[in-house]
Amino acid sequence: MTTIEKIEQPAGQERGTMATLRRLARKHGWSYLFVLPSLLTFSLFTLVPVLWSFIISFQRFSLARGGTWQSPLWENYQDAFTQQGGIFLIAIRNTLIYSAFTVTAAIFFGLILASLIQPLSNRLKTFFRAAYYLPAVTSALIIGMTWRYIFNAQWGFANYLLRLIDQEPIRWLSDPRIALGSITLSAVLTMPATAVVLFSAAMGSIPTEYYEAAELDGAGPITRWWRITVPLIKSTTLYLVVLYTIASFEVFERVYAMVPSGVGNSTQTIVTQIYTNGFKELDFGIASAQAFMLFLMVATVAVVQFRLLRSDVEY
């Protein structure tokens, strides 16, 4: 191949690529106009702030110190763990404890409730799905304030029930030893709305022939539920586990509503620490570093969950 042919071949390929792009633009270009408003909104209010926050996480940017800019590289990430006696490590521990209990309870109770309403008529199933989904459309702040009144040490409903059985009242939200447990209990006792609806929908799509064949083989209701229902809704379980894990790692409204001033460090979570550093201390560098560490933790946990719960079963 001559030198001229070598030069002409890439030029011809480039012209062919440009012609293909122009042909696709003429054919489908108008359709991108429909997604352009959403794309611009996403870029302006989500993508750009996230990228800017990532840049800030490597800078010393504090409005409380005059907004000075420096380049400490990983110093913000180091200071996030060492500031105030390592309070961020305590927040991580509290978040992990809260997540472990709330995610497990949401999946367990959601699966049980969905299984109980599945044999009912379509009208009753629709009623119970709507009833259980009501907490999902209620403000998390309102739910947190309601539980704050329930756990009030003087006239709360929880201590009222204890007095009926001659028990001493409990300082649910002021005792550092049980404050986090009280917040976790409030989340556990709140109906897992999304889990009930999605589990119920997944169970309804399982072919009835599987249950009929198992019943002919002598399998009882519990065996059919364990051997057929639970394995075939594994993909839904994975989705809900990841969804609830992300929500529990980002818990803030419930904690802020129930204990606005906190109970020492016993109720500190990752997001409350980000809020404190970013909007109270005005140290956006450390707050951004903590936010990206939260992202890495959630992503790592999600990858592990996908590997453990993924399923190739289709029906």
TANOR-V68468 format. One record per residue. N is the residue number from 1. PSI is psi in radians with two decimals (999 if undefined). Layout:
BEGIN
[[N PSI] [N PSI]]
END
This chain:
BEGIN
[[1 2.25] [2 2.94] [3 -0.66] [4 -0.72] [5 -0.66] [6 -0.61] [7 -0.70] [8 -0.52] [9 -0.88] [10 -0.64] [11 -0.69] [12 -0.69] [13 -0.68] [14 -0.75] [15 -0.64] [16 -0.68] [17 -0.76] [18 -0.68] [19 -0.68] [20 -0.76] [21 -0.72] [22 -0.67] [23 -0.71] [24 -0.65] [25 -0.72] [26 -0.60] [27 -0.73] [28 -0.01] [29 -0.67] [30 -0.51] [31 -0.48] [32 -0.29] [33 -0.50] [34 -0.56] [35 -0.10] [36 -0.79] [37 -0.77] [38 -0.69] [39 -0.73] [40 -0.73] [41 -0.77] [42 -0.77] [43 -0.72] [44 -0.72] [45 -0.11] [46 -1.03] [47 -0.87] [48 -0.81] [49 -0.64] [50 -0.80] [51 -0.69] [52 -0.67] [53 -0.66] [54 -0.69] [55 -0.76] [56 -0.55] [57 -0.29] [58 0.20] [59 2.74] [60 1.67] [61 1.87] [62 2.08] [63 -0.49] [64 -0.41] [65 0.41] [66 0.14] [67 0.58] [68 2.54] [69 2.28] [70 -3.10] [71 1.36] [72 0.09] [73 -1.88] [74 0.14] [75 -0.65] [76 -0.70] [77 -0.57] [78 -0.77] [79 -0.49] [80 -0.54] [81 -0.37] [82 -0.28] [83 2.54] [84 0.73] [85 0.49] [86 0.63] [87 -0.48] [88 -0.60] [89 -0.67] [90 -0.69] [91 -0.69] [92 -0.77] [93 -0.80] [94 -0.69] [95 -0.71] [96 -0.71] [97 -0.83] [98 -0.77] [99 -0.74] [100 -0.78] [101 -0.78] [102 -0.70] [103 -0.78] [104 -0.78] [105 -0.72] [106 -0.77] [107 -0.77] [108 -0.94] [109 -0.61] [110 -0.73] [111 -0.74] [112 -0.83] [113 -0.73] [114 -0.65] [115 -0.60] [116 -0.60] [117 -0.17] [118 -0.70] [119 -0.13] [120 2.98] [121 2.85] [122 -0.66] [123 -0.77] [124 -0.66] [125 -0.73] [126 -0.72] [127 -0.84] [128 -0.62] [129 -0.76] [130 -0.71] [131 -0.77] [132 -0.39] [133 -0.17] [134 -0.72] [135 -0.45] [136 -0.45] [137 0.09] [138 2.45] [139 2.34] [140 -0.53] [141 -0.71] [142 -0.76] [143 -0.74] [144 -0.72] [145 -0.63] [146 -0.79] [147 -0.50] [148 -0.70] [149 -0.66] [150 -0.69] [151 0.22] [152 2.33] [153 -0.46] [154 -0.90] [155 0.40] [156 2.75] [157 -0.59] [158 -0.79] [159 -0.48] [160 -0.74] [161 -0.64] [162 -0.65] [163 -0.53] [164 -0.47] [165 0.43] [166 0.73] [167 2.60] [168 2.49] [169 2.66] [170 2.41] [171 1.38] [172 -0.78] [173 0.16] [174 -0.18] [175 2.03] [176 -0.41] [177 -0.48] [178 0.03] [179 -0.83] [180 -0.68] [181 -0.62] [182 -0.73] [183 -0.74] [184 -0.73] [185 -0.69] [186 -0.64] [187 -0.66] [188 -0.68] [189 -0.17] [190 2.24] [191 2.31] [192 1.42] [193 -0.93] [194 -0.68] [195 -0.74] [196 -0.81] [197 -0.82] [198 -0.70] [199 -0.72] [200 -0.74] [201 -0.71] [202 -0.71] [203 -0.61] [204 -0.34] [205 -0.05] [206 2.24] [207 2.37] [208 -0.34] [209 -0.55] [210 -0.77] [211 -0.66] [212 -0.73] [213 -0.71] [214 -0.65] [215 -0.65] [216 -0.51] [217 0.00] [218 0.20] [219 2.34] [220 3.09] [221 -0.76] [222 -0.71] [223 -0.74] [224 -0.69] [225 -0.77] [226 -0.66] [227 -0.36] [228 -0.98] [229 -0.93] [230 -0.82] [231 -0.62] [232 -0.17] [233 0.39] [234 -0.62] [235 -0.68] [236 -0.68] [237 -0.74] [238 -0.82] [239 -0.78] [240 -0.67] [241 -0.80] [242 -0.74] [243 -0.85] [244 -0.56] [245 -0.78] [246 -0.77] [247 -0.69] [248 -0.61] [249 -0.46] [250 0.32] [251 2.26] [252 -0.91] [253 -0.76] [254 -0.76] [255 -0.78] [256 -0.63] [257 -0.64] [258 -0.66] [259 1.36] [260 -0.68] [261 -0.01] [262 2.88] [263 1.36] [264 -2.35] [265 0.04] [266 -0.39] [267 0.25] [268 2.32] [269 3.07] [270 -0.79] [271 -0.59] [272 -0.57] [273 -0.72] [274 -0.75] [275 -0.76] [276 -0.82] [277 -0.67] [278 -0.74] [279 -0.17] [280 -0.87] [281 -0.25] [282 0.53] [283 1.52] [284 -0.39] [285 -0.92] [286 -0.67] [287 -0.73] [288 -0.67] [289 -0.74] [290 -0.64] [291 -0.70] [292 -0.49] [293 -0.64] [294 -0.73] [295 -0.77] [296 -0.68] [297 -0.80] [298 -0.74] [299 -0.72] [300 -0.80] [301 -0.69] [302 -0.71] [303 -0.76] [304 -0.74] [305 -0.70] [306 -0.69] [307 -0.59] [308 -0.57] [309 -0.02] [310 2.61] [311 2.52] [312 0.16] [313 2.27] [314 2.52] [315 999]]
END
